[in-house]
Amino acid sequence: MRSWIALIALAAFALPAQAQQRTRLQVYSTLEVEHIADFKKAFEAENRDVEIVWLRDATGVLTARILAEQNAQRGDAIWGLAVTSAMQLKARGLLEPYAPKNVEALRPAFRDTSDPPHYTGMEGWVAAVCFNKIEGQKLGLAKPTSWFDLLDPRYKGKIAMPHPASSGTGYFHVSAWIQMWGEEKAWAFMDKLHENIAVYDHSGSQPCKQSATGEFPIGISAETSAADVIAKGAPIEALLMKEGGGWEMDTAAILKGTKSLSAAQRLMDFAASRKANELYAHFVSQVALPGVPSNIPGYPAGVAESMIKNDFAWASANRARILAEWSRRYEGKAAKKN
């Protein structure tokens, strides 16, 4: 009996000691909860001595947090942050250069040009309009095929869009319209679009979710958000506009000053691996590693062809200026923050 008690006591002491041996990585991400849960499970299965602790929020919120913490960084790494934000962090000297083991196999467009790179691309998500087929039919709304169709007065109060200061999705729409049409025409377009907007939400996926519930029949969002709600049974169609549209790329990076550099480097190795790219392909078609198949129900055809030649460096360098002008014009319809 005493031997059993002794064994139980030893086990009780051993478990906390084993737990204490695990390195805890504070990882920032903007991706959906269900996706990062899969990332954590897969990474920790191959790295049992490391535990990921997520801090998840919108693009603008996380970027501002990292910038604010630059003299006392609390996080260790990023796994899912827009490249336009990663470029800002690189410019401020807040990222630790590191070349993941598989980096040379990744598409050139998904790699930082520095050697070694300061960040690595993961996957890209693309501009789309979420259209509720049932609500559209009830209201007699035609499916838009062009961005300029959304300026029709019939859509007044029926469109939701992400707030570009909070959401990477919202910002890539605005920066893409400017790149596609030039400043004057793009701001004139957004002035007219604003008349039809019901709300600018602080989440990139929320406008599509609002369209899925019928709160607003149209949500300006991304094809990944459309595929998510379609998979859950929503009567949504993901529409790609004939002019094409903006897109963003998620990145992984190590934050400067991490006290767990070796573990963070292993995270980067995994983030660039085939296994990780296969996980990305569960929710998006454009992944960093060539040859990884993606077959997502409800995913629109022609995504690669709809992606404009996006100048990420320009979008990052002009972000503050563009957002200041956008807020001056349109902030009155921003959703209240929780």
Secondary structure, 3 states (H helix, E strand, C coil): CHHHHHHHHHHHHHHHHHHHHCEEEEEEECCCHHHHHHHHHHHHHHCCCEEEEEEECCHHHHHHHHHHCCCCCCCCEEEEEEHHHHHHHHHCCCEECCCCCCHHHCCHHHECCCCCCCCEEEEEEEEEEEEEHHHHHHHCCCCCCCHHHHHCHHHCCCEEEECCCCCHHHHHHHHHHHHHHCHHHHHHHHHHHHHHEEEEECCCCHHHHHHHHCCCCEEEEEHHHHHHHHHCCCCEEEECCCCCECEEEEEEEEECCCCCHHHHHHHHHHHCCHHHHHHHCCCCCEECCCCCCCCCCCCCCCHHHHECCCCHHHHHHCHHHHHHHHHHHHHHHECCCC
